[in-house]
Amino acid sequence: MPRPEQVGPDARRAALLDALSRALEGRLAVVSGRALEDVDRILEDRVRFVAAVHGLVRRGGNGVDRLPPHPDLDHARDVLRDLARGDRGLLFEDKDLSVALHYRNVPSAADAVIEAAERLARGSELVLQLGDMVAELRTPGQDKGKAVTAFLREAPFDGATPVFVGDDLTDEDGFAAAARLGGYGVLVGPSHRPTQATYRLNDFNAVLDWLSASIGRAAA
């Protein structure tokens, strides 16, 4: 979608998540760069286990673990917000534990946005996370791979084989963790970049089709 907040509930996805959760006996988790509240809004509270903001917030079997925001975020927040105010095509996003600047609507601004984010990262302890048409500066200490590892240490995931599906650069940590833990990653989208995923699907519709077929085979 043109703006992150325009992503919302989807009937087919909702039915698929319910079926997946039943088929996997609850071993279903969402690992996302979005805030926890945003994930719950989009998925209509269907998924109990969620790692949000690249793992900085994780809702597991024992409740929600949340790292405190790094003090350096205050300066980064001011700089990126000012950049967004100077170009109406840029979209500033504040997730409390991270701040991001999206340039999907103005691809020509990519170099300037990335340069500003790199400068902020060099002058702070924040982690620079480049994604799909976005530069994000986040509190250090966690990533999607660490979130996967944490889930696999607790019920109902302990002893399971992890399968991690993702489409962004930030998902590479998840692919690597899944492989280390005896599973595999599935990259969604073009295969033009190096990846630690084992398999690939063309787009999100292909993901839904694959998951639906998998549920059907499991039930047969």
N, C-alpha and C positions, 0 to 999 in steps of 0.2 A: 504494500500500500504506500501511497505517497508520504503519509505521515504515520509514525508508530502507533499513535492513539486510534487510528482508523481500523486497526486490526481488532476484530471482535469475535463473539461466539459464532460457531458454524454448526449446523445441524448434523451434517455427515460426520464431521470430526468428533462431535460430542457422542454420537452413537458408537463410533469406533473406539473411543477412549473407554467407554463403559464396557464394551465387549472385550477389549484388551485386558482391562483390569480383572475381569472375571476369568478369562482364559489363563492369565498369568498368576492367578491367585494373589493379586495385589502387588506383584513385582513390577510396577510401572512408575517411572519417575520422569519428571520434566526438568531439564537442566537448561537454563536460559540466561541471557544477559539482561532480561527485563527485571523490573522490581517484582517482588513477591505478590503485591497487591494487583499488579497489572496481569501477571500470569493467572491469578485466580479469577480476575474479571473476564479474561479471554476464554478460559476453560470452564467458567461457571462453577468453580470450586470442585471440579470432578476429580482432580488428581491430588492425593494426599501428600505424596513425596515430591517436593520441589526444591531445586537449588536455583536461587535467583541471584541477579547481579554477579554472574560468573562465579557463583559459589560463595560469595561473601555473606549471603543469607541462605541458610539451608533448613528446611523443615523435614525432619526425620522422624523416627519412631519415638523420640523423647522430646518432641517439641521443636521450637525454632531457635537455631543458633545464629547470632548476628554479630559480625565484627563491628567495632565502633568506627565511625568515619575518621579518616586521617586528617589532621589539621591543615595539611597543604592543599586540601580540596577547596578551601575558602578562596584562595588566590586564583586557582584554576577556574573556579566557578565564575568569578568576576570577569576574567579574560575571555572565556568562551561565550559568556552571555553578551559581552560587549561586541564580539565579532558577529554574533547572530543579529544584534540590533543594527549593525552596519550593512547587512545584506539580507534582504527579506526572504531570499531563497534558502538561507541556512536555518536549520532547526536546532535549537539548544534543548537538551534533555538533562534534567537533574534527577538522579536516582538516590540521592542522599549519600550513598557510599561510593558513587562515581558520578562524573559529569561527562556528557558527550555532545559532540557537534556533528549533525548529519548534513551531508552535502549532496544527497541523492537528487535534489531538485536543481542543483547548480554544480554539475560535475566539473566545470571549469575552475571551481574554487578548491579543488582537491589539494593541489600543491600548497596553497596558502594555509589551509586548515591543518594539514599534516605537519607543515613546518612549525606552526604555532604550538601544536600539541607536543611535538618533539622538544621544542624549546622549554615548555613547561615541565616536561618529564625530566629533562636534564637538570633543571634547577630545583627539583623536589624529590621526594621519595615515592611519588606516585608511579603506578604501572601504566604505561601507554599500551592501549589495546586498539589496534586497527582492525576494523571489520568491514562489512559490505557498505561502502559509501559512508563510513562514520569513523571518527577518531574519538576515542574514549580514554579518559584518565580515571583510574580507580584506586581505591585503597589496596595496598599490597596484602599478601598473606594467603590468598586462595585463588583457584582457577577451576575451570570445569572438570579437569582431570582429577583434581583433589576431591571435588564433590562426588564424582563417580566412585572413587576409592572409599570415601566415607560411607556411602550408601551400601557398598558391598560388604562392609564390616558389621552390618546390623540386619536384623530381621525386617522384612521377609526376604531380603536380597542375599543374605549370606549363603554361600555355596552355589549361587546361580551363575550362569554365563552371561556377562554383560554384552548387550548389543546397543551401540550408541549411534544415533542417526542425527546428522546435522548438515547445515549448508554454509556455515560461515567460517572465516579464519579462526575465530575464537573456539570453534569446535575441535580443532586439531588436538588440543590438550585432552579432550574427551576420547577421541579416537585412540590416542596413544595409551591412555589409561585402560581402556577396554581391552586393547591388545595385550598389555602387560598382565591383565587379570584373566587371560584365557579366552577372551571374546574377540569382537571385531567392531570396526566402525563402518558406517555407510555414509558416503558423501553424497549429498543431494545437489545436483547442478552440473555444469560443464566440468570436464576433466582437464582443463588447461593449466591447473596449478598443481604443484607437488602436494601430496597428501599422505597421511598415515592411515587413512581408511583402507579397508580391504576391498570393499565393494562400492558401487555407485548406482544411483537412480537419477533419472533426468530432472524431475521436478516434484513439487509437493503432491500433485495428483498421483504420480507414480508411487510415492510413499504410501498414500492412502490405499491404493490398489494392492500394493504388496502386503501391507498389514492386514487388509481385509481377507486376502487369499490365505495368509498364514493362519488366521483365526479359523477359517473354513477347514484347512487341513488338520488343524489341531482337534477340531470337533468331530472330524470324520472317523 
